[in-house]
Amino acid sequence: MPSQRKHLYIREQDVDLWERAAQYAQEQRLSMGGLIMFALEAYLAEHESRPDAE
């Protein structure tokens, strides 16, 4: 199954955060896609289990 491409648009005020994340991903030998998926999984695991999550 071919991979699907997705595009992210980074706000100007978030460029520094993006660059920090890119540096971290490189240091950990992760792709940015892998790092983003890891972060999304962690975020959803925390927020979906809370009773006040919507």
Beta strands, then each sheet from edge to edge (+ up, - down):
end
